[in-house]
Structures are given as C-alpha cells and as structure tokens.
Amino acid sequence: ECLPELVAVFRSDEGEWVRLMIVMAIAQARLPAAILFLAEVARGRHPRFAAYAEQGLLAIGTSEARAVLWRAMHAEQAAEADREVCPHENGLPG
C-alpha cells in the first residue's frame, strides 16, 4: 500500500542511506507491483542500489520480473553494441 510513497521519497531524497533503505525494503517485500521501479533502479548507475534491485527482481521471480531483469542487466551491453554499429552517431547532426 505504501509503494508509491516509498518510490516518491526515493526519487526526491538525496540521502544515499535513505534511498538504500527504501530499495532494500522494496526488494525484500517481493511485490510484483514494484517490478518497473526495481528495473529502473537496476538500470541506474549506482552499483549498491542496482544490486538490491536485481535481488528484488530475482525474488519476485515472475516471468515479467525475470525479463525486466535480463533487459536491465544487458542494457549497457546493448548500448555499447549500438555505439559500435553506429560509431558516427553521437547525438549531433551531420
């Protein structure tokens, strides 16, 4: 019931400890409703947050959670492969 509030605090609070506790709590709750949030965190650049988000997705264990986790874990590899295929693409015209 408090998932939306926890997600809002995670997104608005700059305290790393608070944000970590929120991700840990959501991951341990194993709520299918948290799949998209945990995927967002797993794709993030913060390794500690991402590790707990990945654990949460594994714990949820649904096919959706596993698919999202797979995509999150391979997002950087996919982006790197895209850059190799299109090395001239740098976001600038011409």
N, C-alpha and C positions, 0 to 999 in steps of 0.2 A: 504493500500500500504506500510506502514512503519512497519507492524507487524514483519517481520524478523529482522529489525534493532533494534526494541524495545526488542525483545527476546534476541538478541545478547548482548545488553547493560545490560539487567537483569542478564544474565549469567556471564558477565565479570566484572561488577561493584560491589565492595564490600560495597558500601554505602547503608545502610539499607533504608534511606529515598528515594533515587533514585529508588531503587528496588521496594519499596512500591508504589511509584507514577506510575511506569510502570505497575504493576499488577492492580492497581486501574483503570488506563486508559484503559487497555485492557479489563478488566471486564466490564466497562461501555460501551465500544464500541459494545459489544454483537456480535462479529464476529465468525461465525461458524469455520472459519479458525484457531481460537485460542483455539479450544477445547483441543487439545493434550497438548499445553503449559499450559493451566489452570489446566488440570488434573495433570500434573507434579507438579505444584505449590501446588495444593490441597493435594497431597500425601506427600509433604515436611514436614519438622519438624517445620517450622516457623508458629506459630498459626495465626499471623496477616496476613501474605501473604495468607495462606490457606483459611482464612475466605473470603477474597476478591475473590479468585479464585473460591470458591464454589458459591458465589453470582453471579459471572460472568457466570458460567455454568448454574445455575438456570435461569438467564436472557436470555441466548441463547435459552434454552427451547426445543431444538430438542430432538428427541429420543436418538440420539447419545450422546448429552451433558448430558442428564439425566442418561444414562447407565454409562458413564465415571464417573460422579459424584458419583453414587452409589458405583462403584468399588473403587473409591478413598476414600470414607468415610468408607468403610468396609475393606480396605487393612490391617490396623493394627489388626483388629479383626481376619481376615483370617490368618495373620502371627502368631498371638498368638495361634489360634486353631491348626495351623500346628505344632507349638512347643509342644503343649500338646499331639498331636497324635504321634509325633516323638521326645520325650524328649532326646533321645540319640544322635540325630543329632545336632552337634554343629559346623559343618564345618571341623572337624578334622577326619582323618582316624582312624578306629578301635576304 
